[in-house]
């Protein structure tokens, strides 16, 4: 076990693409964690999607041994955290397990939205923060400007910020020295006290089962010990204890202040809750660590297989993903139009995208996803509270006293010239502006927005308005009562449940009209006339008519009395009327997908 004063636990926080994973690679290489032969790009990002998109999805830890200039050997525990807002809770738990952070800022780009969000989280955890300016070798790097920006925006002293280039290896030695000299060692931790460990993260390994990443606060974690999860009360026997150097390395025990992993034949990641406290069964600690909360899915969407025969494969694939990702929830759902499928809950849009991508890539499935929706809270007239996940399940309006929808606080950073377009976009989406300030030639706008308006394509539109320069970050602020109505789409007087949605009353008409026009182009013509309607309750607010295919029944008539033609046309009309009564309209699946992608305000 390492003495407490020789341990440094730190994480690297930065905006996407500012070079956190590359810096981590260099630190591992310099400390000799891996040989040059084993070194590869992005050691810590193991998934294909992580490598392709250049994002981190799961937290990773590495233990490094570093001999400092004072001749002492220190143990450095690096935690690589996800940068994206969807995983904000996991980030907060990673930061709670550390005492200090390296704040990495791209010297050519400056401070971005997520840099801010993550720094504030680190400050909340009372971290010591060392600013690191990366990519100083680029021609566009402006070190002095970015230093001034860090001081203005975040309020950190950046006069002694370290200038590095993770790509060329410049400034890596200085970074390691700063970690040892400027970041604190764990302040508390008694060897003799009952075991108290924080569960930082967990992932599923096909050979070992669930591997749990832990940070020891008090006591010692040994092999064969009986441990207890304080939230679930489940008891396990520890099979293996060890650290990641980055390869899995077994040790006999982990002491106070250390970060490592344990394997205890846990079957599913769902049994381990991020932020839980682990203690001994026989000698439990008196109270759990603060800061635990249940992770709630925020965005919901239906996933249906293209081919109904793939349903069982989809179910098996979801079960496997669930092993790895406890924040992903699903339940069965049947839709009249799309057949059997699942209603899935996600932490946010990126999480939804990643899961969809993994299902189609790792399990080779063709899926249709319905429009993402959010969770609404409802108060009924009898005083009971219900949550609504799927707009098609909306109860009768007369029984509903109030509908509340989730709202977010959005922070948008943008170069000045795109500000007008962005303000208009937020206004159109029912946003309420709370702040507008300028930081070194860039505007920072804060808006309160309904999450329902953001989940469709807000991010894509923001990027296209600002040519990719705007950065966006949000946090959920709670539910508010709004005037929401259920918009139903009727095709040939039959409601289509997969296209039902909840919209604000002021926007319902425009949205309904848009939907009808879109479906008119997408549904193939039939032998009879088809009305396509958008309705709120019993009131139709928009209508399009898809005219029937006509066969010229009078073509064979030549000359003679007009009554001959009339007779044939009346016969045709009677036939079409009968067909309309009994006719079924099959909506092709492409039409669904296209209609759900619509939101081109």
C-alpha positions in Angstrom: 0.0 0.0 0.0 1.2 3.5 -0.9 1.6 6.1 1.9 -1.1 8.7 1.7 1.3 11.7 1.1 2.8 10.0 -2.0 -0.6 9.7 -3.8 -2.0 12.2 -6.2 -5.5 11.6 -7.6 -6.4 13.9 -10.4 -8.6 14.1 -13.5 -8.2 15.9 -16.8 -11.1 18.3 -17.7 -11.6 19.9 -21.1 -14.0 20.6 -23.9 -14.4 18.0 -26.7 -11.3 17.9 -28.9 -9.0 20.0 -26.8 -6.6 17.1 -26.4 -7.4 15.4 -23.1 -7.0 11.8 -24.2 -3.8 12.6 -26.2 -2.3 14.3 -23.0 -3.2 11.2 -21.0 -1.4 9.1 -23.6 1.8 11.1 -23.2 1.6 11.0 -19.4 1.3 7.2 -19.6 4.1 6.9 -22.1 6.4 9.2 -20.0 5.8 7.3 -16.8 6.5 4.0 -18.5 3.0 2.6 -18.1 3.3 1.0 -21.5 6.3 0.2 -23.7 6.6 2.0 -27.0 5.5 -1.1 -28.9 2.3 -1.3 -26.9 1.6 2.4 -27.3 -1.2 3.3 -29.6 -3.4 6.3 -30.3 -6.0 6.9 -27.6 -5.0 4.2 -25.1 -7.9 5.0 -22.9 -10.7 5.2 -25.5 -11.2 1.5 -26.2 -14.5 1.5 -28.1 -14.5 2.0 -31.9 -17.1 4.7 -31.6 -14.9 6.5 -29.1 -12.0 6.4 -31.4 -13.9 7.5 -34.5 -15.7 10.4 -33.0 -12.9 11.4 -30.7 -15.1 11.4 -27.6 -14.9 9.6 -24.3 -18.0 7.7 -23.2 -16.8 5.6 -20.2 -14.6 6.9 -17.4 -11.2 5.2 -17.3 -8.5 5.2 -14.6 -4.7 4.6 -14.8 -2.2 4.3 -12.1 1.3 5.7 -12.9 4.5 5.5 -11.0 6.5 8.8 -11.3 9.9 9.6 -9.8 9.9 13.3 -9.2 12.9 15.7 -9.2 13.1 15.5 -5.4 14.0 11.8 -5.8 10.7 10.5 -4.3 8.4 8.1 -6.2 4.8 9.2 -6.3 1.7 7.2 -7.4 -0.4 9.2 -9.8 -4.0 8.1 -10.3 -5.4 9.7 -13.5 -9.1 9.6 -14.2 -10.1 10.3 -17.8 -13.7 11.6 -17.7 -16.4 11.9 -20.4 -16.6 15.5 -21.5 -20.2 15.4 -22.8 -23.1 16.9 -20.9 -25.2 13.6 -21.1 -22.7 12.0 -18.7 -22.5 14.9 -16.3 -23.4 12.8 -13.2 -20.6 10.3 -14.0 -18.2 13.2 -14.4 -19.3 14.6 -11.0 -18.6 11.2 -9.3 -15.2 10.9 -11.0 -14.3 14.4 -9.8 -15.5 13.6 -6.3 -13.0 10.7 -6.2 -10.1 13.2 -7.0 -8.4 16.1 -5.2 -7.2 18.1 -8.1 -7.7 18.6 -11.9 -5.7 19.6 -14.9 -7.7 22.1 -16.9 -6.7 21.6 -20.5 -7.5 24.5 -22.9 -6.7 24.5 -26.6 -4.3 27.5 -27.1 -5.8 28.1 -30.5 -9.5 27.9 -29.6 -9.7 29.3 -26.1 -12.4 28.5 -23.4 -15.5 26.7 -24.7 -18.9 25.9 -23.2 -18.0 22.5 -21.7 -14.7 23.7 -20.4 -16.8 26.0 -18.2 -19.3 23.4 -17.1 -16.7 20.9 -16.1 -14.5 23.6 -14.3 -17.4 24.7 -12.2 -18.1 21.1 -11.3 -14.4 20.8 -10.2 -14.6 24.0 -8.2 -17.8 22.6 -6.4 -15.7 19.6 -5.3 -13.0 22.0 -3.9 -10.4 20.9 -6.4 -7.0 22.4 -6.8 -6.9 23.3 -10.5 -3.7 23.6 -12.7 -4.3 25.3 -16.1 -2.6 23.6 -19.0 -2.5 25.2 -22.5 -2.3 22.5 -25.1 -1.5 22.7 -28.8 1.0 25.6 -28.4 2.9 24.3 -31.4 0.1 25.3 -33.8 0.5 28.5 -35.9 -2.9 29.7 -34.7 -2.0 29.4 -31.0 -2.3 32.6 -29.0 -1.0 31.8 -25.5 -1.4 35.3 -23.9 -5.0 35.8 -25.2 -6.1 32.4 -23.8 -4.4 33.0 -20.5 -6.3 36.3 -20.2 -9.5 34.5 -21.2 -9.0 31.9 -18.5 -8.5 34.7 -15.9 -11.5 36.7 -17.2 -14.0 33.9 -17.7 -13.2 31.3 -15.0 -11.3 33.5 -12.6 -8.3 31.2 -12.2 -4.8 32.6 -12.0 -3.2 31.5 -15.3 0.1 33.3 -14.9 1.9 30.0 -14.2 -0.2 27.9 -16.7 1.9 25.1 -18.3 2.4 25.3 -22.0 2.3 21.9 -23.7 1.9 20.2 -26.9 0.7 16.7 -26.3 1.4 15.7 -29.9 5.1 16.6 -29.9 5.7 15.9 -26.2 6.6 19.5 -25.2 5.9 20.4 -21.6 5.0 16.9 -20.4 7.8 16.8 -17.8 6.6 20.2 -16.4 3.0 18.9 -16.3 4.1 15.8 -14.2 6.1 18.0 -11.8 3.1 20.4 -11.4 0.9 17.4 -10.6 3.3 16.4 -7.8 4.0 19.9 -6.4 0.8 21.8 -7.0 -1.9 19.2 -6.5 -2.7 18.0 -2.9 -2.4 14.5 -1.5 -5.6 12.9 -0.1 -6.4 14.8 3.1 -8.2 12.1 5.1 -8.1 8.3 5.3 -7.4 6.0 8.2 -6.1 2.5 7.7 -7.8 1.1 10.9 -11.2 2.6 10.2 -14.1 0.6 8.7 -13.9 0.3 4.9 -15.5 3.3 3.1 -15.0 3.3 -0.7 -16.8 5.3 -3.4 -18.0 3.4 -6.5 -16.8 5.6 -9.3 -17.9 3.5 -12.3 -18.3 0.0 -13.5 -18.1 -1.8 -16.8 -18.8 -5.4 -18.0 -15.9 -7.7 -19.0 -16.9 -10.9 -20.8 -14.3 -12.9 -18.7 -14.4 -11.3 -15.3 -18.0 -10.1 -15.1 -18.5 -6.6 -13.7 -15.3 -4.7 -13.0 -16.0 -2.0 -10.4 -13.7 1.1 -10.3 -13.4 2.3 -6.6 -11.7 5.0 -4.7 -10.9 4.1 -1.1 -11.6 6.8 1.5 -11.0 4.8 4.7 -10.0 1.3 5.6 -8.4 -1.4 3.4 -10.0 -3.4 0.6 -8.6 -7.0 0.5 -9.2 -10.1 -1.4 -11.8 -12.6 0.0 -13.4 -9.7 2.1 -17.2 -9.6 2.3 -18.3 -6.2 1.1 -21.7 -4.6 1.1 -23.3 -2.0 -1.2 -24.9 0.5 1.0 -27.7 1.5 -1.4 -28.9 -1.9 -2.5 -27.7 -3.8 0.6 -26.3 -6.5 -1.6 -23.3 -8.5 -0.2 -20.5 -9.9 -2.4 -17.2 -11.6 -1.8 -14.2 -9.9 -3.4 -12.4 -12.2 -5.9 -9.8 -9.8 -7.2 -8.4 -6.4 -6.3 -6.0 -4.5 -8.4 -5.1 -1.4 -10.4 -5.0 -0.4 -14.0 -1.4 0.4 -15.1 -3.2 0.7 -17.9 -3.2 -3.1 -18.1 -5.1 -4.9 -15.3 -2.6 -5.6 -12.5 -3.7 -7.6 -9.5 -2.6 -6.4 -6.0 -3.3 -7.8 -2.5 -5.0 -4.8 -1.1 -6.0 -1.2 -1.7 -5.4 1.4 1.1 -6.8 4.9 1.9 -6.5 7.4 -0.9 -5.9 4.7 -3.6 -7.9 4.2 -6.8 -8.3 0.7 -8.2 -10.8 -2.0 -9.1 -12.5 -5.0 -7.6 -14.1 -8.0 -9.1 -16.8 -9.8 -7.0 -18.7 -12.0 -9.4 -21.4 -9.3 -9.9 -23.5 -10.3 -12.9 -24.9 -7.0 -14.2 -23.7 -3.4 -14.2 -27.3 -2.6 -13.1 -26.5 -4.0 -9.6 -23.8 -1.3 -9.1 -24.9 2.3 -8.8 -22.4 5.0 -9.7 -21.8 7.1 -6.5 -22.7 4.3 -4.1 -20.6 3.6 -1.0 -19.0 0.2 -0.5 -18.3 -1.0 3.1 -17.5 -4.2 5.0 -20.4 -6.5 5.9 -19.2 -7.2 9.4 -18.0 -3.7 10.2 -19.9 -1.2 8.2 -19.1 2.6 8.3 -21.6 4.8 10.0 -22.9 6.9 7.1 -22.5 6.7 3.3 -20.6 9.3 1.2 -22.7 12.3 0.2 -23.6 13.1 -3.4 -25.4 9.9 -4.5 -28.4 10.3 -6.8 -30.4 7.9 -9.0 -29.7 8.5 -12.7 -32.9 9.3 -14.5 -33.3 8.9 -18.2 -34.3 12.2 -19.8 -35.0 11.4 -23.4 -37.3 8.6 -24.6 -37.6 7.1 -28.0 -39.2 3.9 -29.5 -36.8 1.4 -31.3 -38.5 -1.0 -33.8 -36.8 -3.6 -36.0 -37.2 -3.1 -39.8 -37.9 -6.7 -40.1 -40.4 -8.2 -37.5 -38.3 -11.4 -37.5 -35.4 -9.5 -35.8 -37.4 -8.8 -32.7 -35.7 -11.5 -30.6 -32.3 -10.5 -31.8 -33.0 -6.9 -30.8 -34.1 -8.0 -27.3 -30.9 -10.1 -26.9 -28.8 -7.1 -28.1 -30.4 -4.7 -25.7 -29.9 -7.2 -22.8 -26.2 -7.2 -23.7 -25.9 -3.4 -23.8 -27.7 -3.1 -20.5 -24.9 -5.3 -19.0 -22.6 -2.5 -19.9 -24.7 0.6 -19.4 -26.9 0.8 -16.4 -28.4 4.2 -17.4 -30.0 2.8 -20.5 -33.6 1.6 -19.7 -36.1 -0.2 -21.9 -39.6 -1.8 -21.9 -41.6 -3.5 -24.5 -44.0 -1.6 -26.7 -46.3 -2.4 -29.5 -47.4 0.0 -32.2 -50.2 -0.5 -34.7 -48.0 0.8 -37.5 -44.5 -0.4 -36.6 -45.3 -3.7 -34.9 -43.4 -4.9 -31.8 -40.5 -2.9 -30.4 -39.1 -1.2 -27.3 -39.5 2.1 -25.6 -36.0 3.1 -24.5 -34.8 5.8 -22.1 -31.5 7.6 -22.5 -29.5 10.3 -20.6 -29.5 12.6 -23.6 -29.3 12.8 -27.4 -25.6 11.8 -27.6 -26.4 8.7 -25.5 -29.3 7.9 -27.8 -27.1 8.2 -30.8 -24.4 6.0 -29.4 -26.8 3.2 -28.3 -28.4 3.3 -31.8 -25.0 3.1 -33.5 -23.8 0.3 -31.2 -27.0 -1.7 -31.9 -26.6 -1.4 -35.6 -22.9 -1.9 -35.7 -22.1 -4.5 -33.0 -25.3 -6.6 -33.5 -26.0 -5.8 -37.2 -29.6 -4.7 -36.7 -31.7 -2.4 -39.0 -33.8 -0.2 -36.7 -36.5 2.5 -37.0 -36.4 5.1 -34.3 -39.5 7.1 -33.5 -39.1 10.8 -32.6 -37.4 11.4 -29.3 -39.7 12.6 -26.6 -39.3 13.7 -23.0 -40.9 12.7 -19.7 -43.9 14.8 -18.8 -45.3 15.1 -15.3 -49.1 15.3 -14.9 -51.4 16.2 -12.1 -54.8 14.6 -12.5 -58.1 16.1 -11.4 -58.3 13.6 -8.5 -54.9 14.8 -7.2 -52.8 11.8 -8.3 -49.5 12.3 -10.1 -48.4 10.3 -13.2 -45.4 10.4 -15.5 -46.0 10.2 -19.3 -43.3 8.7 -21.4 -45.2 8.1 -24.6 -47.5 10.8 -26.0 -49.8 8.0 -27.4 -50.7 7.0 -23.8 -52.0 10.4 -22.9 -55.1 10.1 -20.7 -58.4 11.9 -21.4 -57.9 15.7 -21.3 -60.8 16.2 -18.9 -59.0 14.1 -16.3 -55.8 16.2 -16.5 -55.5 19.2 -14.3 -51.9 20.2 -15.2 -49.1 19.1 -17.5 -45.5 20.0 -16.7 -42.6 19.6 -19.1 -38.8 19.6 -18.3 -36.9 22.8 -18.9 -33.1 23.2 -19.3 -30.6 26.0 -18.8 -28.6 26.3 -22.0 -25.3 28.1 -22.3 -24.2 28.9 -25.8 -20.8 30.3 -26.9 -20.6 31.8 -30.3 -18.6 34.2 -32.4 -20.3 37.5 -32.6 -21.4 37.4 -36.3 -23.7 34.4 -35.7 -25.4 35.8 -32.7 -28.6 37.1 -34.5 -29.4 33.7 -36.1 -28.9 31.9 -32.7 -31.1 34.3 -30.8 -33.9 33.9 -33.4 -33.5 30.0 -33.2 -33.9 30.1 -29.4 -36.8 32.5 -29.6 -38.6 30.2 -32.1 -38.1 27.4 -29.7 -40.0 29.2 -26.9 -36.7 30.2 -25.1 -36.4 32.8 -22.4 -33.1 34.7 -22.5 -31.5 35.1 -19.0 -28.1 36.4 -19.8 -26.0 37.9 -22.7 -22.4 38.8 -22.1 -19.2 39.1 -24.2 -16.0 37.3 -23.4 -13.0 38.4 -25.5 -14.8 38.9 -28.9 -17.2 35.9 -28.3 -20.8 36.1 -27.1 -22.1 34.0 -24.3 -25.9 33.6 -24.2 -27.9 31.8 -21.6 -31.4 30.6 -22.3 -34.0 28.7 -20.5 -35.6 26.3 -23.1 -38.1 23.5 -23.0 -36.3 20.2 -23.4 -39.0 19.0 -25.8 -37.9 21.7 -28.3 -34.2 20.8 -28.0 -34.4 17.0 -28.5 -35.4 17.2 -32.2 -32.7 18.9 -34.1 -31.8 22.0 -32.1 -28.1 21.0 -32.0 -27.8 20.4 -35.7 -29.5 23.7 -36.5 -27.3 25.6 -34.1 -24.2 24.1 -35.8 -25.5 24.9 -39.3 -26.4 28.6 -38.3 -23.0 29.1 -36.8 -21.0 27.1 -39.3 -19.9 24.8 -36.6 -18.4 27.5 -34.3 -21.0 27.6 -31.6 -20.7 25.4 -28.6 -23.6 24.3 -26.5 -24.0 22.9 -23.0 -27.1 22.4 -20.9 -28.3 21.3 -17.5 -31.8 20.3 -16.5 -33.5 22.8 -14.2 -36.8 21.0 -13.4 -40.4 20.8 -14.7 -42.8 23.7 -15.4 -46.5 23.8 -16.1 -47.3 24.7 -19.8 -50.3 24.8 -22.1 -49.6 21.5 -23.9 -51.9 19.6 -26.1 -51.8 16.2 -27.8 -51.5 16.4 -31.5 -52.9 13.4 -33.3 -52.5 12.5 -36.9 -55.4 10.7 -38.6 -55.0 8.8 -41.9 -58.3 7.8 -43.5 -60.0 8.6 -40.1 -57.7 6.1 -38.3 -55.3 7.6 -35.6 -51.6 6.7 -36.2 -50.2 6.2 -32.7 -46.5 6.4 -33.7 -47.0 10.0 -34.9 -48.8 11.3 -31.8 -46.9 14.1 -30.1 -47.3 16.7 -27.3 -46.9 20.3 -28.5 -47.5 23.7 -27.1 -50.9 25.0 -28.1 -49.5 28.1 -29.9 -47.4 25.9 -32.2 -49.8 23.0 -32.7 -51.4 24.4 -35.8 -48.1 25.0 -37.7 -46.7 21.7 -36.6 -49.9 19.8 -37.6 -50.1 21.5 -41.0 -46.4 20.7 -41.6 -47.0 17.1 -40.7 -50.0 16.7 -43.1 -48.1 18.2 -46.0 -45.2 16.0 -45.4 -47.3 12.8 -45.2 -49.2 13.7 -48.4 -45.9 13.6 -50.3 -44.8 10.3 -48.5 -47.9 8.1 -48.6 -48.3 6.4 -51.9 -51.6 7.0 -53.8 -54.4 4.4 -53.4 -57.4 3.6 -55.5 -59.6 5.8 -53.2 -59.3 9.3 -51.8 -57.5 9.5 -48.4 -57.9 12.4 -46.0 -54.8 13.1 -43.8 -55.8 15.2 -40.8 -54.1 16.7 -37.7 -56.4 16.9 -34.7 -56.4 18.1 -31.2 -59.0 16.1 -29.3 -62.0 16.1 -31.5 -61.1 19.3 -33.4 -59.3 18.9 -36.8 -56.8 21.8 -37.2 -55.2 20.8 -40.6 -56.1 18.6 -43.5 -54.6 17.4 -46.8 -56.4 15.1 -49.2 -54.5 12.5 -51.2 -56.4 12.1 -54.4 -57.3 8.7 -55.8 -55.7 7.0 -58.7 -58.1 7.2 -61.6 -58.8 4.7 -64.3 -60.4 6.1 -67.4 -63.5 3.9 -67.5 -65.1 5.9 -70.4 -62.2 5.3 -72.8 -64.1 2.5 -74.6 -67.2 4.7 -75.2 -67.2 6.3 -78.6 -70.1 8.6 -79.6 -73.6 7.7 -78.5 -75.6 9.3 -75.6 -73.9 11.0 -72.7 -75.9 8.8 -70.3 -73.7 5.9 -71.3 -70.6 7.7 -69.9 -72.5 8.9 -66.8 -73.6 5.4 -66.0 -70.0 4.1 -66.0 -68.7 7.1 -64.0 -71.4 6.6 -61.3 -70.6 2.9 -61.1 -66.9 3.8 -60.5 -67.8 6.4 -57.9 -70.0 3.9 -56.0 -67.1 1.4 -56.1 -64.6 4.0 -54.7 -67.0 4.9 -51.9 -67.3 1.3 -50.9 -63.5 0.9 -51.0 -63.1 3.9 -48.8 -65.3 2.3 -46.2 -63.3 -0.9 -46.1 -60.0 0.1 -47.4 -56.9 0.0 -45.3 -54.0 2.4 -45.8 -50.6 0.9 -45.3 -48.2 3.6 -44.4 -44.7 2.6 -45.6 -41.9 2.6 -43.0 -39.9 5.1 -44.9 -42.8 7.5 -44.5 -42.6 7.2 -40.8 -38.9 7.8 -40.6 -39.1 10.8 -42.9 -42.1 12.3 -41.0 -40.4 11.9 -37.7 -37.3 13.6 -38.9 -39.3 16.6 -39.9 -38.9 19.7 -38.0 -37.7 22.2 -40.5 -39.2 25.3 -38.9 
